[in-house]
């Protein structure tokens, strides 16, 4: 739907702030549905102010093209993390996998509970909780991003029941089956993220999107203890409840998932923190010492430097 670039927001007396700029894809820039949803995403996320959600600063239009100015995360997404772990033949520590997922659940819990100005629920469902849309800053902050296909009252055009939206190997069974979704759909996706982080691969991923959807809908949830010796009874129970095919047997909310994840990593005392995760990510990517970025000398405009995706 769009591309994200690194940019500089320039102000008076040499003020420079590095930001991310999302622009609608050129091939979709004239299609009303995509323009309306792009604008709807910006308006929705503008009021989602949370430490585990990428912040939106501004919706603008330049040279006939809409753009969204957003918080720039200096770090990696989970897809890049997974590739780096594979390249270095390393395994993500289980406690960090649980910690990352707990921060995702924390961001989801906030978004799911968001109300409009009159106190009514916005009914937000992200619908694309997946590796590419979860970022980790080199400082260790976990950030959920890209609400471009989210469902929310009054913000985006919703074609649920007619069109399958999201990444096939991370979607919930009801999402894969063209059914109506609620916040428990995102809980399932968070469970897929957790299992993927621990195992190092996605048990639902097929060779095609259709095969992935069929696995999501029909494949039995396995006993994860047989897949990895670091998965104990408690973690296996968390995975099973997150990944229940029956919506009514799943965690009723991301808050409930968050509580169990935090009890798991903090129940016996000290556990992982943003700083713990940050040190791990910096070491893994060779970012222990990072040089200051070069700034463009041009002033008075927004300068697109390089694409981030």
N, C-alpha and C positions, 0 to 999 in steps of 0.2 A: 504493500500500500504506500510505502514511503521510504525515504532514506534519511539517515542521521549523520550529520557532519559535526566536526569540531569547529568551533568558531570563537571569535573574540568580540565581546560587547565593549564598545569604546565610549568613554565619556570625557568630561572636561579635565584639563590639567593632568593629562597622561593616565587617566583612570582606565584600567583594562581588567575585564573579568572574563575568564574562559568559560564558555558554555557549550552546550550541545544544541544543534538546530535540526529539527525534523521537518522535512519538506515532503509534500505529497508527490508521489511518483509522476513523472512527466506524462506517461501514457494514460494516467487516470485524472490528470489535472483539469480536464474539461468535463468530467462525468459528475453530474450533480450529486448522486448518491455518495460517492467517495468524498467529495468536497464537504457535504453535510456531515458525514461521519468524522472526518478529520477535524472539523470545527467542533463537533460534539465531544470528541475525545479531549480536546484542549479545555473546553468549558468544564467538563466533568473532573478532570485531573487537577485543574487549577485550585480546587478547594480541598484536595486530598493532601493534607500537610502532615506528613508522618516520616519518621526517621527511616522506615523500611520501604518507602515508596519514593521513586525519583520525582523530584519537585518540578513543577511547571511554572515558568516565569511570565510568559507572554505569548499571545497569539497575534500574529501580524501578517501583512501582505506586502510583498515587494515585487515589482515588475510583473504583476498579475499572478504571482505564486504565493499561496498561503504557507506560513511556516509557524512552528511552535518552538519557542526558546525554552530550553530545559536545563536542569542541573547536569553538569558534566561529571561523570564518574570516572576517575582515574583508576582503572582496574580492569577486570575481565568478567565475561559472563560464564555461566556454568558449562557451556559448550566448549569454550576455550580452556577452562579449567580441566575438563575431562580429557581433552586432546593433549594437554601438557602432561597430565598424569600418565597417559598411555605412552607418550613419547619417552618419558623418563622411567617408565616401568615402575611407577609408584602407586600406592593405594591411599586414598583419602582416609585419615583416621575416622573411625566410626563416630566418636564424640563430636567431631567437626561436621560430619554429615548431618547429625541430629541437630546441632546448633544452627547450621545454615537453614535447614527446613523449619526450625522453630521461628527464625526471623521472618521467613516467608509467611508462615502462619500468622505471625503478629501483624504484618502488613495487611494480609487478607482480612483478618478480624476487624481491623480499623475500617477498611473499605466497605466490608459487608454491613457494618453498623452505621454507616454514614446517613445522615438525615438531610432533607432539604430545609429551606428557610422557614417552612411552616411546620417542621417537626415530623414530616412523613418520611418513611424509609425510601431511599433511592433504589433499593433492590439491586445493588451492584453485584454482578457476577463477572469476574475477570475473563474467564473462558479461554485463556491462553497462558496458563501458568506452566511454563516450560523452560528448558535449559537456556535458551537464547534470551528469555525475558527476565532472567534473574541475574543480577550483577553483584560482584564483590569488589569493593574498593580496596586498594592496596593498604588502606588503614584498617580494613576488616569490617566495614559496614556492608550489610546485605541489603540490596535494593530491588524491589519489584518494579518493573517498568512495562510500557506498552499496553495501554488500555484501549487499543485501537479497535478491538472487536468485543469489548465489554458490553454487557447488558445493563442498562440503567434507565430508570424512568425519565423520559423527557429529554434525553441527551443524544442517543444514537438510534439510527433506523435499525430495527430488529427484524431479521428474517428467520428467527428460530422456528424450527419445524419444517422449513423449506430448504435451508442451506446449512451444511455442516461447517462451522467455523472453528479454527484452532488447529493445533498440530496433532495429527492422528494418534501418535504413540504416547501422548500425554493427556488426552481427553478422557472424560468420564464415560461409562457405558451409556448413560442417557444422552450425553452429548453426541456420542458416536452413532446413536440410533435415532437421531433427529427428534428426540423428545425434548420437552421443556426442562430447563435447568434451573437450579437455585444455588445458594452458596455452598451446598454440599458437593456440588460438582467440582468446585475449586479445591475442596478438601481431598477428593480423590486424586486430582492432579498433583497436589502437594505430596500425597502418598507415593505417587509414581516417581516424583523427584527424589524423595527420601530413599526408596529402594534402589534407584539408579545410582545415587551417590555412594551408597554402601557397597553395592555389587560391582559397580564399574560398568554396567551395561543395563539396557532397558529390556525387561522381560517381555514387554508387549510389542517391541519394535519388529515389524515385518519387512519384507523386501519392497512392499508397496504400501501406500496409505490405506488402501482397502484391506490388506492383510492385517495391518496394525489395528484398524477399527474392529475387525472380526475377533482378533485376540483380546482386545479390551472388553468386548461384549461377551465372549464365550469361554475364554481360557480361565480355568480354575485358579484361584489365588493360591500359590504354593506355600508350603511350610518353609519359610525363609531360613530357618535354622539349618536346613540341609544344603543351602546355597552358600552360606558363609559361617565360619565357626565363631565369629565375633557377634553374631546375632543371637541374643539370649531370649528367654521366654517373654520378658516384658517388651522388648523391642519387636519381637515377632507379633505380639498382640496388637501393638500400635500399628504396625504395617497392615495387619489383617483388618483392623477396624477402619483404617483410612481407605483401604482398597476393596471394601465390601461392594459387591455388585448391586446388592439391594440398598437403595438410598436410605431406607429407614434403619438399617443396621450400621450405617456409617456414623462417624462423629457428627453430631448435629450442627456443629459450628467450628470454624477455624480456631476460636477461643478454646474450645474443649480439646482440640488437637494440641494447641500450644501448651496447655496445662500439663498434658501427659508427656510431651517432649521435654519440657523444662524439669518436671519431676524426675525424668529419666537421667538427665545429665547433671542435675544439681541436688538430687535427693540425698546424696551422701556427703554433701559439702561443696567445696570449690569445683567449678567446672569451666568450660571454655567461655571466652569473652570475645568482643570485637578485636581486642589487642592480640589475643591468642591466634585468632584467624588471620589477622593482618600480618603477623610475623610469619605465619606459615605460607601465605600467598606470596609475600615479597620474596621469601627464600626460594620458593618453587619457581618463580618467574625471574629470578636474578635481579630483583629490584631493591636490594638492601640499601643501596645508595643511588638516588635518582637525581640526575642533573636538572637544573631549572630549565623550563621551556623557553625557547626563543620567542620573542614577541615581534609581531609585524609592526613596522614603524608608521604605517598609514594610519591616519586618525579620522574620526568623524563618520565611520560607517561600520557595518558588520562584515567581517571578512571570513569567508568560508575557507578553511585550510585543507582539510582532508576528510574523506568519509570514514565513519567509525564502524560501519557494518559491511 
